[in-house]
Amino acid sequence: MRLNLQQKTLNVGVNDYPPFILLYGNELCRQQQQHQKCRPDGIESRLLEIFEFYFNFTSNLKPYAGRYGRLANGSWNGIVHGLLKGDIDLGLGGVTLRNDRVHVVNYLHPHWDDRFSFATTPIKSEHNIEQFLHPFSFNVWLALLLSFIMFYLFDRLMSMTITRRNRYHCHHKHCVWIALRLLFRQPYQWKIGMKKVATFQSQRIIIGIWLLITVVLTSIYSGCIQSELTVPDSNAIDSIDKLVDACESKRITLISTEKDFSFFRRFVRKETTSLENCFEEILMQKIGIEILVEKTMQSNTDENGKYRSQRQQQKIIGTFVSRERARFLQHCFGTESLYLPPIKYESTFFPLWIAIPTSPKTFYYQSEFNKVVSKMITSGIIKYWGKHILMNVKLIYYQHKSLKITEQFDNDNSNDMIILKMTMHHMHIP
């Protein structure tokens, strides 16, 4: 038989942690939130609505100002403190399963898996003229230069061994020109007027050998240069080892809580003095990612709103963050707002399991609620909610971006026709 709580009111502690809880999703909610007229959005908010409908109860939301629960001086604070005291029955906002919390409060089944990683300001790759020399080493370029010198000397040698009449027409002095055209895969003439070019057998043998060499050289060069221009070398910090190197070389400033930075030092097993110079302390973890995005938006444009090149941008800033929070901000402010390393072992500190904590004093429906959570996970609805929320914020971002472009066009007083070329890059189609 289904559990029926008969419109009982459960107190629910919440923290703003997108995409799990979005307390201030829009301006109307911001005005009506305190009167319970507007519910927050998010994965766990939608899961709470399913609980309310299925078990017939109502909820009273209590914000906890970003405090989740930390043991300090022998006592807990935040949501964990409210659960232990009995002030709230459930806790929402992307609460993670931790060993110290599991011993004092209960949890429903984990409904989301996350990773604790890091994010930095974007490092854009720029093309330079030196890339056209990268496919070959210095020895290869030197060998090419020596080859053309040898072709020139060969022409001079041939001119000294033939008659004055042939030297007058100069039809034998074409080895350098033929070799250069073959190197660039261009055709050349075997005849100039009625006279043949490279009439001597030795010239034809040398040109034939050079033709085989150029086929190999040009194939290697074209393949390498195309791949390098398509996927240029990146200076992005995409692993924990590179993050440590950037800290030691003072290329990056890490804004983090003291607790997270202490964990980072222990994790990489480095002395305090080698990493201390890149550390800037903040009070809460979520402040770090917000500062990072703000600094990125400021550094990408100058005072006149024009794009600033990578060389003019400020020092790299990094912070420790969960991937889901960082991905949400990327959808809110665009992929250029921050750099998130790819999902791999080298860029992850440890996995995070997101679950709803419950009060051991006032919540007695653990098994019933767990059945609903299990069904929502196996059906894929929770994953669908996560994608739907990200698509919504991404749509809002592009609507806001299009409005800014329209305003710029409306404020332009010139009479020239403006043609806006939309490409796949503007659409951000993966």
C-alpha positions, 0 to 999 in steps of 0.5 A, a space after each residue: 500500500 502506498 504511503 499517505 502522509 495526509 497533507 503533512 508538512 515536511 520542513 526541507 532545508 535548501 541551498 542554491 546549488 545548480 543544477 540541483 537547486 536553483 533558488 533564484 531562477 528568475 526575478 518573479 521567484 526572487 520576489 515570491 520565494 519567501 511567501 512560498 508562491 514560487 518554487 525553486 527549479 532544479 533536479 532535486 526540486 522536481 524530485 521533491 514535487 514527485 515525492 509530494 504528489 506520490 506521498 500526499 504531503 506539503 513542504 516548507 522550504 528553509 534556505 541555509 545560505 550555502 551551509 551544508 554541514 561541517 564539523 567544527 569545535 565538536 558541533 555541526 552547522 548548516 543543513 546537517 545541524 538542522 537535520 540532527 536538531 530536527 528543524 528539517 526533515 530533508 536537505 536539498 541542494 546537491 548534498 554529497 555523501 561523506 564519511 563523516 556525515 553518514 555516521 550522523 544523518 541518513 541518506 536516500 539512495 544517491 541519484 547523481 554522480 559528480 566529480 570534484 575537479 578544477 576550472 580555469 580561465 580559458 587559454 585560447 590557442 593562437 596561430 603563428 608563422 612558426 607553425 608552418 615550420 613545425 612539420 619538419 625538423 631543422 635538419 630537414 629544412 637544412 637538407 632542402 637548402 643544401 639540395 637546391 645549392 647542389 642543383 645550382 652547382 650541377 647547372 653550373 657544372 653542366 654549363 662548363 661541359 657543353 658547347 657555346 651554342 647550347 650555353 647561349 640558349 641556356 636550356 640546360 640551366 633549368 634544374 633549380 627551377 624544375 626542382 622548385 616547381 616539383 617541390 610545390 607540386 606544380 607542372 613544368 615544361 619539357 620544351 621551351 620553344 622547339 628546344 628540350 629542357 634537361 636533354 642530358 641523361 644525368 639531368 633526367 636521372 637527378 630530376 626523377 630521383 628528386 620527384 620521388 623525394 618530393 612526393 614523400 616530403 609534400 605528403 608528410 608536410 601537407 598532412 602535418 600542417 593540416 592537422 596542426 592548423 585544424 587542432 593547434 597545440 593548446 596551453 590549456 591546463 587539462 590535468 592535475 599535474 599541469 595544474 601543479 606545474 602552473 602553480 610552481 611556475 606562478 602562471 596561475 592563481 588558485 582562489 580556494 577555501 583553506 580546506 580545499 587547498 590543504 587537500 590539494 597540497 596533500 593530494 599532490 604531495 608537494 611541500 607547502 612553500 612550493 604552492 603557497 605563492 599561488 593561493 588566494 583564500 576565499 570563504 566559500 567554494 561557490 564564490 571561487 567559480 563565480 569570481 573566475 567567471 566574472 574575471 573571465 568576462 572582464 578580461 575578454 573585453 577592454 574598457 571600450 567593449 572590444 575583444 582583448 587578445 590572449 597576450 593582453 589578458 590577465 593572469 590565469 585564475 583557477 579554482 576547485 569545483 564540482 563539474 556539474 556546477 561548472 557545466 551549469 555556469 558554462 551554459 549560463 554564460 557561454 563556453 568561453 566563460 571558463 575552461 573545464 578539463 575533459 573527464 578523465 582520471 588525470 583531471 579528477 580528484 575524487 568522485 562525488 555522490 549526490 543524495 538527499 540527507 534525512 533527519 534521524 529524528 523526524 523522518 521515518 519513511 526511508 524505504 518508501 522514498 528510496 523506492 521512488 528514487 530508484 524508479 526515477 533513476 532506472 527510468 532515466 527521468 532524473 538524467 532527462 531533467 538534468 539535460 532539460 535544465 541545461 538546455 533551458 539556461 543555454 536558451 536563455 543565454 542565446 536569447 540574451 546574446 541575440 538581444 545584445 546584438 540587436 541593440 548594437 545594430 539599433 544603436 548604429 547610426 551608419 547607413 551602411 548595410 550590415 550583414 551578419 554571417 552566422 556560422 557553426 561556431 556561433 551556434 555552438 553545435 557540437 
